[in-house]
């Protein structure tokens, strides 16, 4: 079976060396199982006579090392049975345009994870509001007035952009701060850009937890992402700041609540960021599963577990001839 990974530009540049990224481990596991795996990036997708194509690099595994071919090959996306759409945000116009090309895939032949329409329509920050009982209190606005009202109601808030990742552009704001107007102006680009404003959850000082959602299940393996360098948030992918995590009883109950909706939306891979049993984000673009760290912390092979579940999902869909979004 042929598989295509659509990855980030930076991952492509350092493809053979980046063992910290989720895609590296999944590609290796698929190759070990005999799949043909190609990789590409957003700007290499295109349409020709209403058919979706990509300029791809083929990958191979040799001597326990992962490589890609030097030459590009042109391939119709309908020739792949599975496409994993996993470039990193920002979800900008180029990102959205790539999702339009993926909409032309023949869904009777090819499964795209996650669904191109959901990647485009389900914002990672806003998605939590489809599960209001699991989300912290928040507003979504560009209005300075509304943000200040929310701030003085909750005393401490987090302001985050809607289309970035890895904590980029995220601000903490206290009602006693001397730079309230400046911070709000910076975050909203003087009320031109809509942001999400969430109540501050004090347990962030102990880190936020990354839960792994795969095909309707939340796996029992997770990491706690500790804040770094006198910051309130995790922003450095280092061993010291990624700790072994355990699911709470409340977190074990997330899957039945989430799975029906996520399945309907064609979202089979997600990373849930959790603080105080509240989901602050549902990462669906390129969720990092911290495979290298979890393998070391739990003495498991997480990539095998994930690929097993993807194979089972794929076989179930095609054997039942289901349609995808």
Residue frames relative to the residue before (quaternion, step in Angstrom):
aa qw qx qy qz dx dy dz
X 1.0000 0.0000 0.0000 0.0000 0.00 0.00 0.00
X 0.3356 -0.7455 0.5476 0.1784 3.55 -1.06 0.82
X 0.0901 -0.7897 0.6068 -0.0053 3.54 -0.95 1.01
X 0.1423 -0.7759 0.6095 0.0782 3.56 -1.10 0.77
X 0.1528 -0.7415 0.6471 0.0899 3.54 -1.02 0.92
X 0.1624 -0.7357 0.6498 0.1013 3.56 -0.90 1.00
X 0.0452 -0.8495 0.5228 -0.0555 3.54 -0.29 1.31
X 0.6543 -0.5117 0.3940 0.3935 3.54 -1.36 0.04
X 0.6349 -0.5489 0.3830 0.3858 3.58 -1.15 0.60
X 0.6719 0.5045 -0.3033 0.4496 3.58 0.93 -0.89
X 0.6226 0.5292 -0.3350 0.4691 3.57 1.07 -0.69
X 0.6340 0.5223 -0.3336 0.4626 3.58 1.01 -0.75
X 0.6461 0.5410 -0.3204 0.4327 3.58 0.94 -0.88
X 0.7939 0.2251 -0.1052 0.5550 3.58 0.97 -0.88
X 0.1130 0.8788 -0.4619 0.0391 3.54 1.24 0.57
X 0.7411 0.4518 -0.2541 0.4268 3.60 0.70 -1.04
X 0.7476 0.4468 -0.2073 0.4455 3.57 1.18 -0.47
X 0.6435 0.5981 -0.3101 0.3633 3.57 1.18 -0.49
X 0.0023 -0.8412 0.5393 -0.0392 3.58 0.32 1.24
X 0.5467 0.6132 -0.4045 0.4019 3.60 1.25 0.04
X 0.6818 0.5121 -0.2997 0.4278 3.60 1.12 -0.50
X 0.6214 -0.5818 0.3998 0.3399 3.53 -1.17 0.73
X 0.6429 0.5559 -0.3361 0.4059 3.59 0.89 -0.90
X 0.6004 0.5818 -0.3625 0.4119 3.59 0.98 -0.83
X 0.7248 0.4553 -0.2531 0.4509 3.57 0.76 -1.04
X 0.6492 0.5082 -0.3227 0.4649 3.57 1.02 -0.75
X 0.6373 0.5196 -0.3304 0.4633 3.60 0.97 -0.81
X 0.6429 0.5211 -0.3245 0.4581 3.59 0.91 -0.88
X 0.6774 0.4926 -0.3021 0.4551 3.58 0.88 -0.91
X 0.6419 0.5045 -0.3310 0.4731 3.60 0.95 -0.76
X 0.6493 0.5134 -0.3213 0.4601 3.59 0.94 -0.82
X 0.6395 0.5309 -0.3266 0.4501 3.59 0.96 -0.82
X 0.7019 0.4532 -0.2643 0.4818 3.58 1.12 -0.62
X 0.6326 -0.5967 0.3141 0.3809 3.56 1.26 0.23
X 0.4543 0.6714 -0.4648 0.3561 3.59 1.22 0.24
X 0.3824 -0.6537 0.5929 0.2735 3.55 -1.30 0.44
X 0.0539 -0.8307 0.5535 -0.0262 3.58 -0.50 1.20
X 0.0712 -0.7738 0.6291 0.0193 3.55 -0.88 1.04
X 0.2027 -0.7632 0.5992 0.1318 3.55 -1.26 0.41
X 0.0442 0.7722 -0.6335 0.0188 3.54 -1.25 0.53
X 0.3532 -0.7015 0.5698 0.2418 3.56 -1.35 -0.04
X 0.7475 -0.4438 0.2570 0.4221 3.56 -1.25 0.40
X 0.7336 0.4569 -0.2678 0.4259 3.57 0.73 -1.02
X 0.6265 0.5317 -0.3439 0.4544 3.59 1.25 -0.12
X 0.5270 0.5948 -0.4246 0.4338 3.59 1.27 0.18
X 0.1118 0.7985 -0.5864 0.0779 3.57 -1.04 0.70
X 0.3712 -0.6932 0.5705 0.2371 3.54 -1.38 0.28
X 0.0262 0.7641 -0.6445 0.0102 3.53 -1.16 0.74
X 0.8243 -0.0819 -0.0091 0.5602 3.56 -0.58 1.21
X 0.6835 -0.5311 0.2518 0.4329 3.53 0.98 1.06
X 0.5798 0.5315 -0.3942 0.4754 3.59 1.21 0.47
X 0.3897 -0.7332 0.5032 0.2394 3.62 -0.94 0.83
X 0.0431 -0.7956 0.6038 -0.0241 3.55 -0.94 0.99
X 0.0945 -0.7688 0.6245 0.1001 3.52 -1.37 0.14
X 0.3570 -0.6533 0.6158 0.2579 3.52 -1.25 0.55
X 0.0491 -0.8576 0.5077 -0.0658 3.57 -0.38 1.30
X 0.2831 -0.6780 0.6390 0.2278 3.47 -1.40 0.31
X 0.3444 -0.7106 0.5705 0.2256 3.57 -0.94 0.84
X 0.2560 -0.7674 0.5710 0.1402 3.59 -1.08 0.72
X 0.0171 -0.7858 0.6175 0.0309 3.54 -1.25 0.36
X 0.3352 -0.7244 0.5792 0.1659 3.51 -1.30 0.56
X 0.1111 0.8074 -0.5634 0.1352 3.57 -0.62 1.12
X 0.8499 0.0102 -0.0336 0.5257 3.56 -0.75 1.05
X 0.6515 -0.5393 0.2867 0.4500 3.55 1.05 0.86
X 0.6305 0.4822 -0.3522 0.4960 3.58 1.17 0.54
X 0.3676 -0.7246 0.5479 0.1989 3.54 -1.16 0.73
X 0.0099 -0.7981 0.6014 -0.0343 3.57 -0.94 0.96
X 0.2152 -0.7220 0.6275 0.1967 3.53 -1.39 0.15
X 0.5520 -0.5926 0.4672 0.3548 3.56 -1.19 0.57
X 0.5365 -0.6435 0.4441 0.3175 3.58 -1.15 0.57
X 0.7381 0.4190 -0.2276 0.4773 3.59 1.05 -0.73
X 0.4357 -0.6775 0.5361 0.2527 3.53 -1.21 0.69
X 0.1124 -0.7623 0.6310 0.0895 3.55 -1.18 0.59
X 0.3923 -0.7194 0.5290 0.2210 3.57 -1.05 0.80
X 0.0372 0.8218 -0.5629 0.0794 3.59 -0.65 1.11
X 0.4270 -0.6631 0.5517 0.2714 3.54 -1.10 0.77
X 0.4908 -0.6919 0.4426 0.2908 3.58 -0.82 0.94
X 0.5953 0.5779 -0.3628 0.4243 3.58 1.17 -0.49
X 0.6022 0.5651 -0.3581 0.4357 3.59 1.26 -0.26
X 0.6176 0.4992 -0.3508 0.4963 3.57 1.29 -0.14
X 0.3872 -0.7072 0.5383 0.2452 3.56 -1.06 0.72
X 0.7955 0.1186 -0.0387 0.5929 3.56 1.13 -0.66
X 0.0488 -0.7687 0.6376 0.0128 3.56 -0.97 0.97
X 0.1424 -0.7691 0.6180 0.0793 3.56 -0.83 0.98
X 0.1914 -0.8042 0.5609 0.0450 3.53 -0.41 1.35
X 0.1995 0.8427 -0.4558 0.2056 3.58 0.06 1.33
X 0.2790 0.7303 -0.5845 0.2171 3.65 0.80 0.78
X 0.5314 -0.6407 0.4533 0.3187 3.56 -1.14 0.62
X 0.5487 -0.5458 0.4987 0.3902 3.57 -1.26 0.39
X 0.4409 0.0162 -0.8728 -0.2088 1.64 -2.47 0.21
X 0.4146 -0.6629 0.5645 0.2645 3.51 -1.17 0.72
X 0.0836 0.8161 -0.5559 0.1336 3.52 0.22 1.36
X 0.7737 -0.3506 0.2338 0.4731 3.57 -1.28 -0.17
X 0.6360 0.5224 -0.3383 0.4562 3.61 0.99 -0.74
X 0.6218 0.5340 -0.3263 0.4709 3.56 1.06 -0.77
X 0.6785 0.4879 -0.2871 0.4682 3.56 0.88 -0.95
X 0.6358 0.5293 -0.3316 0.4535 3.58 0.99 -0.78
X 0.6164 0.5320 -0.3436 0.4679 3.59 1.06 -0.70
X 0.6442 0.5194 -0.3284 0.4554 3.58 1.00 -0.77
X 0.6009 0.5563 -0.3611 0.4462 3.59 1.11 -0.60
X 0.6303 0.5171 -0.3346 0.4727 3.59 1.00 -0.79
X 0.6710 0.5083 -0.3004 0.4485 3.58 0.92 -0.88
X 0.5547 0.6082 -0.3918 0.4108 3.59 1.17 -0.43
X 0.6613 0.5222 -0.3027 0.4454 3.60 1.18 -0.50
X 0.4115 0.7007 -0.4812 0.3288 3.61 1.24 0.07
X 0.4394 -0.6524 0.5475 0.2857 3.55 -1.12 0.73
X 0.2729 -0.8232 0.4796 0.1341 3.56 -0.20 1.29
X 0.5611 0.5581 -0.4017 0.4607 3.58 1.27 0.03
X 0.7329 0.4008 -0.2159 0.5057 3.56 1.26 -0.37
X 0.8183 0.2184 -0.0337 0.5307 3.53 1.01 -0.90
X 0.2215 -0.7533 0.6080 0.1174 3.56 -1.02 0.90
X 0.1432 -0.7807 0.6050 0.0631 3.58 -0.84 1.03
X 0.0396 -0.7848 0.6180 -0.0243 3.56 -0.78 1.11
X 0.5281 -0.3829 -0.7456 0.1363 1.45 -1.19 2.15
X 0.7250 -0.4388 0.3069 0.4332 3.56 -1.28 0.34
X 0.4964 -0.6736 0.4596 0.2977 3.57 -0.87 0.98
X 0.6507 0.5124 -0.3294 0.4533 3.60 0.99 -0.72
X 0.6690 0.4843 -0.3094 0.4714 3.60 1.01 -0.71
X 0.5881 0.5516 -0.3669 0.4640 3.58 1.06 -0.70
X 0.7010 0.4649 -0.2558 0.4764 3.55 1.01 -0.85
X 0.7888 0.3809 -0.1666 0.4527 3.58 0.87 -0.97
X 0.7316 0.3894 -0.2223 0.5135 3.59 1.14 -0.54
X 0.2276 -0.8004 0.5433 0.1114 3.55 -0.07 1.28
X 0.5444 -0.6664 0.4041 0.3102 3.57 -0.86 0.99
X 0.6800 0.4673 -0.2952 0.4818 3.57 1.01 -0.70
X 0.7185 0.4600 -0.2549 0.4551 3.59 0.88 -0.96
X 0.5236 0.6750 -0.4059 0.3246 3.59 1.13 -0.57
X 0.5971 0.5878 -0.3690 0.4023 3.60 1.05 -0.68
X 0.6460 0.5489 -0.3266 0.4180 3.58 1.10 -0.63
X 0.5463 0.5585 -0.4181 0.4634 3.58 1.26 0.07
X 0.7181 0.2838 -0.2036 0.6019 3.56 1.38 -0.06
X 0.0844 -0.8809 0.4611 0.0655 3.59 0.73 1.08
X 0.6305 0.5404 -0.3508 0.4329 3.61 1.06 -0.59
X 0.7110 0.4405 -0.2508 0.4874 3.59 1.20 -0.44
X 0.6615 0.5335 -0.2868 0.4423 3.58 1.26 -0.29
X 0.4996 -0.6090 0.5020 0.3570 3.60 -1.16 0.45
X 0.6274 -0.5169 0.4086 0.4150 3.56 -1.23 0.34
X 0.1190 0.8079 -0.5644 0.1210 3.57 -0.89 0.89
X 0.1605 -0.7211 0.6534 0.1654 3.50 -1.39 0.15
X 0.2154 -0.7421 0.6189 0.1411 3.57 -1.27 0.45
X 0.2758 0.7692 -0.5045 0.2788 3.54 -0.38 1.24
X 0.3228 -0.6886 0.5967 0.2561 3.54 -1.38 0.13
X 0.5217 0.6854 -0.3800 0.3370 3.57 1.31 -0.14
X 0.4202 -0.6978 0.5231 0.2507 3.57 -0.79 1.03
X 0.6283 0.5517 -0.3387 0.4315 3.57 0.96 -0.81
X 0.6924 0.4710 -0.2835 0.4673 3.58 0.83 -0.96
X 0.6398 0.5184 -0.3333 0.4592 3.59 1.00 -0.75
X 0.6669 0.4886 -0.3086 0.4704 3.60 0.94 -0.82
X 0.6106 0.5318 -0.3525 0.4692 3.59 1.04 -0.67
X 0.6622 0.4988 -0.2971 0.4736 3.58 0.94 -0.90
X 0.6284 0.5433 -0.3240 0.4527 3.57 1.02 -0.82
X 0.7343 0.4166 -0.2534 0.4722 3.62 0.74 -0.97
X 0.5875 0.5426 -0.3734 0.4701 3.58 1.23 -0.22
X 0.7998 0.2934 -0.1222 0.5091 3.59 0.98 -0.90
X 0.4487 -0.7311 0.4106 0.3091 3.63 1.31 -0.07
X 0.7935 0.0273 0.0093 0.6079 3.62 0.96 -0.84
X 0.0025 0.8156 -0.5772 0.0407 3.57 -0.89 0.93
X 0.2916 -0.6872 0.6275 0.2216 3.51 -1.42 0.19
X 0.1306 -0.7652 0.6265 0.0694 3.57 -0.97 0.91
X 0.0417 0.8215 -0.5648 0.0659 3.58 -0.71 1.03
X 0.4832 -0.6416 0.5061 0.3143 3.58 -1.09 0.69
X 0.5300 -0.6789 0.4249 0.2786 3.56 -1.17 0.60
X 0.8012 0.3612 -0.1483 0.4535 3.60 1.08 -0.53
X 0.6145 0.5493 -0.3618 0.4356 3.61 1.19 0.32
X 0.2788 -0.7492 0.5757 0.1719 3.55 -1.36 0.00
X 0.7851 0.3402 -0.2528 0.4517 3.57 -1.38 0.07
X 0.6581 -0.5614 0.2858 0.4125 3.58 1.04 0.89
X 0.3498 0.7490 -0.4961 0.2656 3.59 1.22 0.27
X 0.8522 0.1555 -0.1311 0.4821 3.56 -0.91 0.99
X 0.4989 0.6561 -0.4277 0.3711 3.60 1.25 0.25
X 0.1141 -0.8045 0.5822 0.0293 3.58 -0.90 0.98
X 0.2621 -0.6873 0.6502 0.1900 3.53 -1.30 0.61
X 0.0134 -0.8100 0.5860 -0.0178 3.58 -0.96 0.83
X 0.1762 -0.7694 0.6114 0.0556 3.54 -0.92 1.08
X 0.5735 -0.6257 0.3983 0.3478 3.60 -0.99 0.78
X 0.6833 0.4725 -0.2852 0.4780 3.60 1.22 -0.41
X 0.4028 0.7250 -0.4698 0.3023 3.57 1.29 0.03
X 0.4192 -0.7177 0.5053 0.2322 3.58 -1.07 0.77
X 0.7239 0.4069 -0.2338 0.5057 3.60 1.28 -0.12
X 0.1447 0.8389 -0.5160 0.0949 3.60 1.10 0.63
X 0.7062 0.4663 -0.2822 0.4520 3.58 0.73 -1.02
X 0.6525 0.5249 -0.3166 0.4455 3.57 0.96 -0.84
X 0.6640 0.5003 -0.3082 0.4625 3.58 0.92 -0.89
X 0.6627 0.4899 -0.3125 0.4724 3.59 0.92 -0.85
X 0.6407 0.5208 -0.3248 0.4613 3.59 0.97 -0.82
X 0.6556 0.5091 -0.3094 0.4639 3.58 1.00 -0.83
X 0.6889 0.4956 -0.2843 0.4461 3.57 0.87 -0.98
X 0.7744 0.3367 -0.1700 0.5081 3.59 0.98 -0.85
X 0.3693 -0.7285 0.4855 0.3116 3.58 1.30 0.00
X 0.6641 -0.5300 0.2614 0.4579 3.51 0.94 1.15
X 0.7270 -0.4826 0.2123 0.4398 3.51 0.81 1.23
X 0.4959 0.6443 -0.4397 0.3816 3.59 1.15 0.56
X 0.7669 0.3232 -0.1503 0.5336 3.58 1.20 -0.53
X 0.3816 -0.7285 0.5257 0.2177 3.57 -0.81 1.01
X 0.0786 -0.7912 0.6065 0.0066 3.56 -1.01 0.89
X 0.3982 -0.6439 0.5721 0.3155 3.54 -1.34 0.12
X 0.1227 -0.7690 0.6258 0.0440 3.54 -1.01 0.92
X 0.0544 -0.8156 0.5758 -0.0193 3.57 -0.56 1.20
X 0.5548 -0.5546 0.4874 0.3836 3.53 -1.23 0.45
X 0.4734 -0.6620 0.5049 0.2876 3.57 -1.09 0.73
X 0.1926 -0.7703 0.6008 0.0924 3.57 -0.91 1.00
X 0.4239 -0.7709 0.4068 0.2461 3.62 -0.27 1.25
X 0.6259 0.5678 -0.3593 0.3959 3.62 1.02 -0.60
X 0.4119 0.6927 -0.4834 0.3419 3.60 1.25 0.04
X 0.5489 0.6173 -0.3965 0.4007 3.59 1.19 -0.47
X 0.6900 0.4275 -0.2727 0.5165 3.59 1.22 -0.47
X 0.6328 -0.5285 0.3216 0.4656 3.54 1.33 -0.02
X 0.3350 -0.6937 0.5819 0.2607 3.54 -1.29 0.30
X 0.4207 -0.7284 0.5024 0.1999 3.53 -1.14 0.75
X 0.2293 -0.7516 0.6020 0.1419 3.58 -1.00 0.86
X 0.1312 -0.7820 0.6081 0.0385 3.54 -0.58 1.23
X 0.3315 -0.7528 0.5454 0.1607 3.55 -1.10 0.78
X 0.0960 -0.7863 0.6103 0.0073 3.55 -0.62 1.22
X 0.0862 0.7890 -0.5995 0.1027 3.57 -0.70 1.14
X 0.8659 -0.1248 0.0674 0.4796 3.55 -0.75 1.13
X 0.7984 -0.3419 0.1513 0.4720 3.55 0.76 1.07
X 0.7150 0.4023 -0.2448 0.5168 3.60 1.26 -0.10
X 0.2670 -0.6919 0.6357 0.2144 3.52 -1.29 0.46
X 0.3722 -0.7572 0.4938 0.2104 3.55 -0.56 1.18
X 0.5288 -0.6649 0.4264 0.3105 3.61 -1.10 0.62
X 0.6264 0.5254 -0.3291 0.4725 3.61 1.31 0.02
X 0.1573 0.7917 -0.5749 0.1337 3.57 -0.80 0.97
X 0.3006 -0.7300 0.5808 0.1987 3.54 -1.33 0.26
X 0.3280 -0.6796 0.6167 0.2242 3.50 -1.34 0.47
X 0.2278 -0.7828 0.5690 0.1073 3.56 -0.75 1.10
X 0.2104 -0.8132 0.5360 0.0847 3.55 -0.36 1.28
X 0.5430 -0.6089 0.4722 0.3338 3.54 -1.16 0.65
X 0.1937 -0.8012 0.5621 0.0685 3.56 -1.16 0.64
X 0.8659 0.1753 -0.0943 0.4589 3.53 -1.35 0.40
X 0.6880 -0.5110 0.2743 0.4363 3.55 0.80 1.07
X 0.4858 0.6308 -0.4474 0.4074 3.57 1.17 0.58
X 0.4917 -0.6506 0.4801 0.3232 3.57 -1.25 0.30
X 0.7526 0.3603 -0.1790 0.5214 3.59 1.27 -0.25
X 0.5578 -0.5775 0.4874 0.3431 3.53 -1.34 0.39
X 0.1632 0.8020 -0.5644 0.1082 3.58 -0.75 1.00
X 0.6898 0.3856 -0.2952 0.5369 3.59 1.25 0.39
X 0.3063 -0.7622 0.5465 0.1629 3.56 -0.69 1.14
X 0.2930 0.7539 -0.5278 0.2593 3.57 0.25 1.32
X 0.6507 -0.5441 0.3712 0.3778 3.55 -1.20 0.61
X 0.6622 0.5374 -0.3064 0.4228 3.57 0.97 -0.87
X 0.7564 0.3965 -0.2010 0.4799 3.57 1.11 -0.61
X 0.6484 0.4312 -0.3239 0.5373 3.57 1.28 0.32
X 0.0374 -0.8403 0.5381 -0.0548 3.55 -0.26 1.33
X 0.6113 -0.5504 0.4236 0.3793 3.55 -1.24 0.48
X 0.1150 -0.8128 0.5701 0.0347 3.56 -0.86 0.99
X 0.2065 -0.7615 0.6033 0.1160 3.54 -1.27 0.42
X 0.4872 -0.6650 0.4829 0.2952 3.56 -1.04 0.75
X 0.3484 -0.6882 0.5905 0.2374 3.55 -1.12 0.70
X 0.6718 -0.4709 0.3646 0.4405 3.58 -1.27 0.22
X 0.6374 0.5319 -0.3236 0.4540 3.58 1.02 -0.79
X 0.6740 0.5047 -0.2976 0.4499 3.59 0.92 -0.89
X 0.6110 0.5471 -0.3526 0.4506 3.59 1.12 -0.58
X 0.6651 0.5032 -0.2949 0.4663 3.57 1.22 -0.46
X 0.4633 0.7045 -0.4387 0.3107 3.60 1.24 -0.13
X 0.6458 0.5919 -0.3393 0.3428 3.57 0.82 -1.04
X 0.6862 0.4707 -0.3227 0.4510 3.66 0.74 -0.86
X 0.6450 0.5176 -0.3204 0.4619 3.59 1.11 -0.65
X 0.7389 0.4446 -0.2233 0.4544 3.56 0.94 -0.94
X 0.6566 0.6198 -0.3257 0.2806 3.53 0.84 -1.09
X 0.6359 0.5373 -0.3569 0.4237 3.62 0.89 -0.79
X 0.6973 0.4662 -0.2704 0.4725 3.57 0.85 -0.99
X 0.6762 0.4914 -0.3082 0.4542 3.60 0.83 -0.93
X 0.6357 0.5225 -0.3297 0.4628 3.57 1.02 -0.77
X 0.6373 0.5227 -0.3192 0.4677 3.59 0.98 -0.84
X 0.7108 0.4493 -0.2492 0.4803 3.57 1.05 -0.76
X 0.4893 -0.6728 0.4348 0.3448 3.61 1.22 -0.05
X 0.4823 0.6377 -0.4429 0.4058 3.56 1.18 0.61
X 0.0061 -0.8346 0.5483 -0.0535 3.58 -0.33 1.27
X 0.7375 0.2753 -0.1859 0.5880 3.56 1.30 -0.25
X 0.1791 0.7813 -0.5792 0.1488 3.58 -0.70 1.04
X 0.2291 -0.7267 0.6266 0.1637 3.51 -1.28 0.50
X 0.1900 -0.7986 0.5650 0.0834 3.56 -0.62 1.12
X 0.1906 -0.7590 0.6126 0.1111 3.56 -0.80 1.02
X 0.0508 -0.8394 0.5370 -0.0663 3.54 -0.58 1.23
X 0.0336 0.7459 -0.6646 0.0267 3.53 -1.12 0.87
X 0.8487 0.0021 -0.0296 0.5280 3.58 -0.90 0.96
X 0.6512 -0.5459 0.2956 0.4366 3.58 0.99 0.92
X 0.5705 0.5285 -0.4037 0.4819 3.56 1.19 0.60
X 0.3516 -0.7233 0.5527 0.2186 3.58 -0.96 0.87
X 0.1963 -0.8120 0.5410 0.0975 3.58 -0.50 1.17
X 0.7930 0.0120 -0.0197 0.6088 3.61 1.22 -0.44
X 0.1826 -0.7247 0.6488 0.1432 3.54 -1.27 0.56
X 0.1688 -0.8238 0.5377 0.0606 3.55 -0.11 1.32
X 0.0171 0.8353 -0.5466 0.0568 3.58 -0.52 1.19
X 0.5492 0.6217 -0.4138 0.3751 3.62 1.19 -0.17
X 0.7823 -0.1634 0.1436 0.5837 3.58 0.63 -1.09
X 0.0456 -0.8601 0.5056 0.0498 3.59 0.75 1.01
X 0.3280 -0.7248 0.5773 0.1840 3.54 -0.91 1.00
X 0.1845 -0.8077 0.5544 0.0790 3.56 -0.77 1.08
X 0.3727 -0.7657 0.4689 0.2343 3.60 1.29 0.23
X 0.0744 0.8570 -0.5062 0.0614 3.57 1.00 0.89
X 0.6548 0.5214 -0.3260 0.4394 3.59 0.85 -0.91
X 0.7000 0.4677 -0.2724 0.4658 3.58 0.88 -0.95
X 0.6693 0.4985 -0.3107 0.4550 3.60 0.90 -0.88
X 0.6027 0.5513 -0.3571 0.4531 3.59 1.03 -0.72
X 0.6965 0.4659 -0.2737 0.4722 3.57 0.93 -0.88
X 0.6859 0.4996 -0.2881 0.4437 3.58 0.96 -0.85
X 0.7944 0.3038 -0.1345 0.5084 3.59 0.98 -0.88
X 0.3544 -0.7502 0.4811 0.2832 3.59 1.31 -0.11
X 0.4906 0.6170 -0.4506 0.4190 3.57 0.84 1.07
X 0.3590 -0.6585 0.5897 0.2995 3.56 -1.35 -0.16
X 0.2099 -0.8365 0.4945 0.1079 3.55 0.24 1.30
X 0.6114 0.5690 -0.3622 0.4138 3.59 1.02 -0.71
X 0.6274 0.5268 -0.3362 0.4645 3.60 1.08 -0.67
X 0.6430 0.5265 -0.3165 0.4574 3.57 0.99 -0.86
X 0.6785 0.4915 -0.2930 0.4607 3.58 0.89 -0.95
X 0.6787 0.4810 -0.3005 0.4666 3.60 0.87 -0.92
X 0.5871 0.5587 -0.3714 0.4530 3.62 1.05 -0.64
X 0.6949 0.4676 -0.2764 0.4713 3.57 0.90 -0.93
X 0.6336 0.5145 -0.3371 0.4692 3.59 1.04 -0.68
X 0.6333 0.5231 -0.3264 0.4678 3.58 1.00 -0.79
X 0.6602 0.5062 -0.3093 0.4607 3.57 0.91 -0.90
X 0.6549 0.5036 -0.3132 0.4684 3.57 0.97 -0.85
X 0.6505 0.5254 -0.3108 0.4519 3.56 0.92 -0.94
X 0.6883 0.4820 -0.2867 0.4602 3.58 0.82 -0.96
X 0.6338 0.5353 -0.3278 0.4520 3.56 1.02 -0.78
X 0.6666 0.5056 -0.3048 0.4551 3.57 0.93 -0.90
X 0.7463 0.4166 -0.2495 0.4551 3.57 0.70 -1.01
X 0.6177 0.5358 -0.3584 0.4504 3.60 1.05 -0.57
X 0.7185 0.3988 -0.2358 0.5188 3.56 1.14 -0.69
X 0.3478 -0.7639 0.4711 0.2712 3.56 1.36 -0.05
X 0.1898 0.7889 -0.5514 0.1940 3.54 0.93 0.96
X 0.3848 -0.6704 0.5724 0.2736 3.54 -1.28 0.33
X 0.2900 -0.7485 0.5707 0.1730 3.55 -1.18 0.61
X 0.5454 -0.5887 0.4790 0.3557 3.50 -1.30 0.37
